[in-house]
Amino acid sequence: MHRSSRFVALRPLAAVVVLLALIASAGSVFGQARPEDEVRRRIKAAFSPVGKWKITKMDVIIAAVESTNPNIPGAGGGGAAMGNVTMKIGSSLGGDSYFEVHRDGSVKGEGTATYHFDVAAGTTAFGGDVTGSALGGGLGIAIPIGGHAALADEPDRKFTISGAADLETGIIVLNPFEADGELKGIINPGGHSFSWPVWAPMSKTEGKVLVHGATLLYQVDGKLLFKQIGDKKHYINLSFEAVKYVDLAPLFDLAVAGPAGPKGDKGDRGLKGEKGEKGDTGEKGDVGARGPKGDKGDKGDKGDRGQPGLTPTWRAGSVKAPVGRATEVRFEVPMAEGKYALSLTPEMKERSRWIVGFANKTERGFSILVVPADPNDRAAVDVPIDWLALPTGDQANNR
C-alpha cells in the first residue's frame, strides 16, 4: 500500500511542551524539582497507544465513475444522445467501530461497515460486464441499455479487527478486517438477482501515531494496486482514520499542585483536648489466662466433727476376660441407677497390647470385650482387667 507521508513518531507537541514547563516551574516553586525520569514516565503513560481508539473514517473505493460513454458513435456531437454511465462500488464506516490496544501490544476490535454498489449503464458497450475491472474478473452481470444494478438487501455488515502495536515506537499494524457473508443485488428492469462475497472493509494498514494536542491520531490513506490490464493499472483507493483522546487533567493537576516537598520539622505538641463522653459498654471479653499460684495460706481452725459419712456408692473389682469374647461383670450390690463411668485397666505383660471396651451398662453390671491391638495377634488367652465404676448424675451428688 502507498501510505501518506504525514505520519510522525510518537512525541509530545505544543501542549505537552507547555505542560513540561509548568511541571518544572511548579517543582522549583515548591522547593523540590520532580526527577526527570518521573516526569517522562507520567507523560509517556498519558500519551501511550494503550487504550480504546474510535474509528472516525474507513473508506474503500473500488470504482467511482460518473461520465458519458465515449464509445457511442457520435458521442459528443453529431446528433446522437450521450450514453450516461455510473459506477459506485466500495464500502465506508457504518455504526460505532473501535479497536483497543492492550498493554501486551495486542490489538482487538470490531465495528460495522456499510457497502455500496450502484451501477447504471446507458449503452450496450457496458452491458457485457461493467464490473469486470472493479471486482477482479467480474460478476458476469449483463446490464441492458438504461438498466440499473444495486444492492437488494441490508448494506451493513459486522467486522472484527486484529493486529499488534509497538508501544515504544508508536507503530500500529492492523491486519485486514474480517467480515463474513455475501451481498445480494438486483438488476432492473427484469428483476434479475445476483450475489457475491463481501470484500474486506479495510486492507492491512501500518503507521505511526501522530500526537495532535490532546488527541492521538492513527491515519492511513493511499492506493492499493488491484489489477493491471496491459499497461493500465487499476487501484483501490483507501482511507482510514482513528483517534484516541488523552485525559490531560492528571498532568495539569501535577503542574498546579507541584511535587511533594521535603518533610517539615516536627510541630509543637497541641493542647490537651476535652474529655470525651463515656462510651458504650463493650462486649464481654474472652476468659483470661490462669494466674500464677498464690502463696500458701495460714492453717485454718479445726472444724467441728461432722456426721458419719454415707456408704460409698462406687464399685470396683477384677476379672479375667477371654480375648475376643464378651465377659459379663455383675455388682454384688446393684447401683442406684445405670448412670456411672467405667475405668478399665488391663494387665500389661511382655508380649501383648489390648483394646478393652464395654457395653450393656445397667445398675446390675456391664459387659467387657477384649481384642488384641494387632489384628494378626489372635492368641486365645485370658486377660486380667481391673475395673472401677463411678456413679454420675444425682447418685454422685448424694454420696
Residue pairs with C-beta under 8 A, 6 or more apart in sequence:
1 203
1 204
1 205
1 220
1 222
1 223
1 224
1 238
2 222
2 223
2 224
3 206
3 207
3 220
3 221
3 222
4 219
4 220
4 221
4 222
6 210
6 219
7 207
7 208
7 210
7 219
8 208
8 210
8 211
9 169
9 170
9 208
10 47
10 49
10 169
10 170
10 208
10 209
10 211
11 211
12 19
12 20
12 43
12 47
12 211
13 211
13 212
13 213
14 213
15 213
15 214
15 248
16 43
16 47
16 211
19 43
19 248
19 251
19 252
19 255
20 39
20 43
22 252
22 255
22 256
23 34
23 39
23 251
23 254
23 255
24 33
24 39
26 254
26 255
26 256
26 257
26 258
26 259
27 33
27 34
27 258
27 259
29 258
30 258
30 259
30 261
31 261
31 262
32 259
32 260
32 261
32 262
33 259
34 259
42 250
42 251
42 254
43 251
46 246
46 247
46 248
46 250
46 251
47 211
47 216
47 246
48 167
49 101
49 165
49 167
49 170
49 172
49 209
49 216
49 244
50 101
50 102
50 103
50 165
50 167
51 100
51 101
51 244
52 98
52 99
52 100
52 244
53 98
53 99
53 100
53 101
53 109
53 216
53 218
53 242
53 243
53 244
54 97
54 98
54 242
54 243
54 244
55 93
55 97
55 98
55 99
55 109
55 111
55 240
55 241
55 242
56 93
56 241
56 242
56 243
57 93
57 239
57 240
57 241
58 91
58 92
58 93
58 97
58 111
58 113
58 201
58 202
58 239
58 240
58 241
59 90
59 91
59 92
59 93
59 237
59 238
59 239
59 240
60 90
60 91
60 92
60 199
60 200
60 201
60 202
60 203
60 236
60 237
60 238
61 89
61 90
61 236
61 237
61 238
62 89
62 90
62 134
62 135
62 199
62 226
62 236
63 87
63 88
63 89
63 90
63 131
63 133
63 134
64 87
64 88
64 89
64 90
64 237
65 85
65 86
65 87
65 88
66 85
66 86
66 87
67 84
67 85
68 75
68 76
68 82
68 83
68 84
68 85
68 122
69 75
69 82
69 83
69 84
69 85
69 122
69 123
69 125
69 126
70 76
71 83
71 123
71 125
72 80
72 81
72 82
72 83
72 123
72 125
73 80
74 80
75 82
75 83
76 82
82 122
83 121
83 122
83 123
83 125
83 145
84 120
84 122
85 120
85 121
85 122
85 123
85 126
85 130
86 118
86 119
86 120
87 118
87 119
87 130
87 131
87 134
88 116
88 117
88 118
88 119
89 116
89 117
89 118
89 119
89 131
89 134
89 135
90 115
90 116
91 113
91 114
91 115
91 116
91 199
91 201
92 113
92 114
92 116
93 111
93 112
93 113
93 114
94 111
94 112
94 113
94 114
94 156
94 157
95 111
95 112
95 156
96 111
96 112
97 109
97 110
97 111
97 112
97 113
97 159
98 109
98 110
98 111
98 242
99 107
99 108
99 109
99 110
99 161
99 163
99 174
99 242
100 107
100 108
100 109
101 107
101 165
101 167
101 172
102 108
103 167
105 164
105 165
105 166
105 167
106 163
106 164
106 165
107 161
107 162
107 163
107 164
107 165
107 172
107 174
108 160
108 161
108 162
109 160
109 161
109 162
110 158
110 159
110 160
110 161
111 158
111 159
111 161
111 177
111 201
112 156
112 157
112 158
112 159
113 156
113 157
113 159
113 177
113 179
113 201
114 155
114 156
115 151
115 155
115 156
115 157
115 183
115 198
116 151
116 155
117 149
117 150
117 151
117 183
117 185
118 148
118 149
118 150
119 130
119 131
119 141
119 143
119 148
119 149
119 150
120 143
120 147
120 148
120 149
121 127
121 130
121 143
121 144
121 145
121 146
121 147
122 145
122 146
123 145
124 144
124 145
126 143
127 142
127 143
127 144
127 145
127 147
128 142
129 138
129 139
129 140
129 141
129 142
130 141
130 143
130 149
131 138
131 139
131 141
132 138
133 227
133 229
133 234
134 234
135 196
136 226
136 227
139 194
139 196
140 194
141 149
141 187
141 194
143 149
143 187
144 189
144 190
146 189
147 187
147 188
147 189
147 190
148 187
148 188
149 185
149 186
149 187
149 194
150 185
150 186
151 183
151 184
151 185
152 184
152 185
152 186
152 193
153 183
153 184
155 183
157 179
157 180
157 181
157 198
157 201
158 179
158 180
159 177
159 178
159 179
159 200
159 201
160 177
160 178
161 174
161 175
161 177
162 174
162 175
162 178
163 172
163 173
163 174
163 175
164 172
164 173
165 171
165 172
165 173
166 172
169 208
170 208
170 209
171 206
171 207
171 208
171 209
172 205
172 206
172 207
172 208
172 209
172 218
173 204
173 205
173 206
174 202
174 204
174 205
174 206
175 204
176 200
176 202
176 203
176 204
177 200
177 201
177 202
178 200
179 198
179 200
179 201
180 198
181 197
181 198
182 195
182 196
182 197
182 198
183 195
183 196
183 197
183 198
184 193
184 194
184 195
185 193
185 194
185 195
186 192
186 193
186 194
187 193
187 194
202 238
202 240
203 224
203 236
203 238
205 220
205 238
205 240
206 220
207 218
207 219
207 220
209 216
209 217
209 218
210 216
210 217
210 218
210 219
211 217
214 245
214 246
214 248
215 243
215 244
215 245
215 246
216 243
216 244
216 245
216 246
217 241
217 242
217 243
218 240
218 241
218 242
218 243
218 244
219 240
219 241
219 242
220 238
220 239
220 240
220 241
221 238
221 239
221 240
221 241
222 237
222 238
223 235
223 236
223 237
223 238
224 235
224 236
224 238
225 233
225 234
225 235
226 234
226 235
226 236
227 233
227 234
228 234
310 398
310 399
312 399
313 335
313 336
313 391
313 395
313 396
313 398
313 399
314 388
314 389
314 390
314 391
315 331
315 332
315 333
315 335
315 340
315 388
315 389
316 386
316 387
316 388
316 389
317 329
317 386
317 387
318 384
318 385
318 386
318 387
319 327
319 329
319 368
319 384
319 385
319 387
320 327
320 382
320 383
320 384
320 385
321 327
321 356
321 368
321 369
321 370
321 382
321 383
321 385
322 370
322 380
322 381
322 382
322 383
323 354
323 370
323 371
323 372
323 378
323 379
323 380
323 381
323 382
323 383
324 370
324 371
324 378
324 380
325 369
326 359
326 367
326 368
326 369
327 367
327 368
327 369
327 370
328 360
328 365
328 366
328 367
328 368
329 365
329 366
329 367
329 368
329 387
330 364
330 365
331 363
331 364
331 365
331 389
334 363
334 364
335 363
335 364
335 389
335 391
335 395
336 363
336 391
336 395
337 363
337 393
337 395
338 361
338 362
338 363
339 391
339 392
339 393
339 395
340 361
340 389
340 390
340 391
340 392
340 395
341 389
341 390
341 392
342 358
342 361
342 366
342 387
342 388
342 389
342 390
343 387
343 388
343 390
344 356
344 357
344 358
344 368
344 385
344 386
344 387
345 385
345 386
345 387
346 354
346 356
346 370
346 383
346 384
346 385
347 383
347 384
347 385
347 386
352 372
352 377
352 379
352 381
352 383
353 372
353 373
353 374
354 370
354 371
354 372
354 373
354 383
355 370
355 371
355 372
355 373
356 368
356 369
356 370
356 383
356 385
357 368
357 369
358 366
358 367
358 368
358 369
359 366
359 367
359 369
360 366
360 367
366 389
368 385
368 387
370 383
370 385
372 378
372 379
390 396
391 399
